């Protein structure tokens, strides 16, 4: 459903650009984009706070470490829960209230923080923070490009979808081939793909703003796009972390 809406939104967006309506509504659009990034920022703060608390507890032998040591299957449960929330979010976008959408997003953010708690211990704090800074710069650059470009990025939706599917297949294969687990090729490929998706999603915000009606659906779409950009940033961060970690291990 969302993919079909994206194609329609891209066509209507082009009509708005040609008619000059976009210029008249730039202020409202910027307010809408600000709302999207506000929700995304809250999600990232929740993830960071939970990850810090989990890391601190694990590094000091606290409750977090004891629970996951005695019940390591919980990590798998958290991952399944994240997948379930993502599916429910997309499926219920037109039915859920904005409050429910926010709850799903923020619960997902907290679960991501739990799974991130051990990353600094595995990669080291220095590499972890360096990856975050690199990811932030790359994300902002691509977000600005997607927001300001006049090129219709919806024409690349098929290419990005195919590239993402190929990346998923390569990642699954790497789980069974030890030599590929730290492959820099997968790291760089994933990074490039999600940089492109970030620019695409930023332009999609503009399309949804002009093509959705006022009310709860427009609010839900703002939260949903915040969730999408949140996932884009998280994936960019993970691939940068993978690249830096792989380089450090080789050195």
C-alpha positions in Angstrom: 0.0 0.0 0.0 2.7 2.5 1.0 4.7 1.7 -2.2 1.7 2.5 -4.5 1.0 5.7 -2.5 4.7 6.7 -3.0 4.4 6.5 -6.8 1.1 8.5 -6.8 2.6 11.0 -4.4 5.6 11.5 -6.6 3.4 12.3 -9.7 1.2 14.7 -7.8 4.3 16.3 -6.2 5.6 17.1 -9.7 2.3 18.9 -10.5 2.5 21.0 -7.3 6.1 22.0 -8.2 5.0 23.1 -11.7 2.0 25.0 -10.5 4.1 27.0 -8.0 2.0 25.9 -5.1 5.1 24.5 -3.4 6.5 27.9 -3.0 3.4 29.3 -1.4 3.3 26.5 1.2 7.0 26.3 2.0 6.5 27.6 5.5 3.9 24.9 6.3 6.1 22.2 4.7 9.1 23.3 6.8 6.9 23.1 10.0 5.9 19.6 8.9 9.5 18.5 8.3 10.4 19.9 11.7 7.7 17.8 13.3 9.1 14.7 11.6 12.6 15.4 12.8 11.2 16.2 16.3 9.7 12.7 16.5 12.9 11.1 15.1 15.0 13.0 17.6 13.0 11.7 20.5 13.3 8.2 19.2 17.1 8.5 19.0 17.3 10.0 22.5 15.3 7.0 23.8 17.6 4.6 22.0 20.7 6.4 23.3 19.4 6.5 26.9 18.4 2.9 27.0 21.7 1.8 25.4 23.7 3.9 27.9 21.9 2.4 30.8 22.2 -1.1 29.4 25.9 -0.6 28.7 26.6 0.8 32.1 24.8 -2.0 33.8 26.5 -4.6 31.7 30.0 -3.1 32.2 29.5 -3.1 36.0 28.0 -6.6 36.2 24.5 -5.2 36.9 21.0 -6.6 36.4 21.1 -6.1 32.7 24.1 -8.4 32.2 22.7 -11.0 34.6 19.4 -11.2 32.9 20.8 -11.6 29.4 23.4 -14.0 30.6 20.8 -16.3 32.3 18.3 -15.8 29.4 20.2 -15.1 26.2 17.1 -16.0 24.2 15.7 -12.6 25.2 17.8 -11.0 22.6 16.0 -13.0 19.9 12.7 -12.1 21.5 13.6 -8.4 21.3 14.5 -8.7 17.6 11.2 -10.5 16.8 9.3 -7.8 18.8 11.0 -5.1 16.7 10.1 -6.8 13.5 6.5 -7.2 14.7 6.2 -3.5 15.6 7.6 -2.4 12.3 5.0 -4.6 10.4 2.1 -3.5 12.7 3.1 0.2 12.2 2.9 0.0 8.4 -0.2 -2.1 8.4 -2.1 0.0 10.9 -1.0 3.4 9.6 -4.5 4.4 8.4 -6.3 2.9 11.4 -4.2 3.7 14.4 -4.5 7.0 16.3 -1.4 9.3 16.4 -0.9 8.3 20.1 -0.7 4.6 19.2 1.8 5.3 16.4 4.0 7.3 18.8 3.8 4.5 21.3 4.9 1.9 18.7 7.7 4.1 17.5 9.0 4.8 21.0 8.8 1.2 22.2 10.7 0.2 19.0 13.3 2.8 19.9 13.7 1.4 23.4 14.1 -2.2 22.1 16.8 -1.0 19.7 18.6 0.6 22.7 18.6 -2.7 24.5 20.1 -4.5 21.5 22.7 -1.6 21.1 23.9 -1.8 24.7 26.6 -4.4 23.9 28.0 -2.6 20.8 30.4 -0.4 22.7 31.8 -3.4 24.5 32.3 -5.3 21.3 33.7 -2.5 19.1 35.1 -0.2 21.8 33.8 3.2 22.9 36.2 5.1 20.6 35.0 3.3 17.5 31.4 3.5 18.6 31.4 7.3 19.0 33.5 7.8 15.8 30.9 5.8 13.9 28.1 7.9 15.4 29.8 11.1 14.3 30.4 9.9 10.7 26.9 8.5 10.5 25.4 11.8 11.7 27.3 13.9 9.1 26.5 11.5 6.2 22.8 11.4 7.2 22.5 15.1 7.4 24.1 15.6 4.0 21.8 13.1 2.3 18.8 14.5 4.1 19.5 18.0 2.9 20.0 16.7 -0.7 16.7 14.9 -0.6 14.9 17.9 0.8 16.3 20.5 -1.6 16.8 18.7 -4.9 14.4 19.3 -7.7 15.1 15.8 -9.2 12.3 13.4 -8.8 13.8 10.6 -6.7 10.8 8.3 -7.1 12.2 7.2 -10.4 14.9 5.4 -8.4 12.5 3.5 -6.1 12.8 0.3 -8.1 16.6 0.5 -8.1 16.8 1.1 -4.4 14.3 -1.7 -3.6 16.3 -4.1 -5.7 19.6 -3.1 -4.1 18.1 -3.4 -0.7 16.8 -6.9 -1.5 20.2 -7.9 -2.8 21.8 -6.5 0.4 19.5 -8.6 2.6 20.3 -11.8 0.6 24.1 -11.1 0.8 23.8 -10.5 4.6 21.9 -13.8 5.1 24.5 -15.7 3.0 27.3 -14.1 5.1 25.8 -15.7 8.2 26.8 -19.1 6.8 30.1 -18.1 5.3 32.5 -16.9 8.0 34.8 -15.2 5.5 32.0 -12.8 4.5 30.9 -11.8 8.0 33.4 -8.9 8.2 33.3 -8.2 4.4 34.0 -4.5 3.7 32.1 -4.9 0.4 28.8 -5.6 2.3 29.6 -2.7 4.7 30.2 -0.2 1.9 27.3 -1.5 -0.2 24.9 -1.2 2.7 26.1 2.3 3.5 25.6 3.5 0.0 22.2 2.0 -0.3 20.9 3.6 2.9 22.4 6.9 2.0 20.3 6.8 -1.1 17.2 5.7 0.8 17.7 8.6 3.2 17.5 11.1 0.3 14.5 9.2 -1.1 12.7 9.3 2.2 13.3 13.0 2.7 11.6 13.7 -0.6 8.8 11.4 0.3 8.0 13.6 3.3 7.3 16.4 0.8 5.1 14.2 -1.3 3.1 12.9 1.7 2.6 16.5 3.0 1.0 17.7 -0.3 -1.0 14.5 -1.0 -2.4 13.6 2.4 -5.5 15.3 3.9 -5.4 17.1 7.2 -6.2 15.2 10.3 -4.9 12.1 12.0 -3.6 10.5 8.8 -1.3 13.4 8.1 -0.1 13.2 11.7 0.4 9.5 11.4 2.4 10.0 8.2 4.7 12.4 10.0 5.4 9.9 12.7 5.8 7.1 10.2 8.3 9.1 8.2 10.2 9.9 11.5 10.3 6.1 12.0 11.6 5.6 8.5 14.4 8.2 8.9 15.2 6.8 12.3 15.7 3.4 10.6 17.8 5.0 7.9 20.1 6.6 10.5 20.4 3.4 12.5 21.4 1.4 9.5 23.9 4.0 8.3 25.4 4.0 11.8 25.6 0.2 11.9 27.3 0.0 8.5 29.8 2.7 9.4 30.4 0.9 12.6 30.9 -2.4 10.7 33.4 -0.7 8.3 35.4 0.9 11.1 35.4 -2.3 13.2 36.5 -4.4 10.2 39.4 -2.0 9.5 40.5 -2.0 13.1 40.4 -5.8 13.3 42.6 -6.0 10.2 45.1 -3.5 11.7 
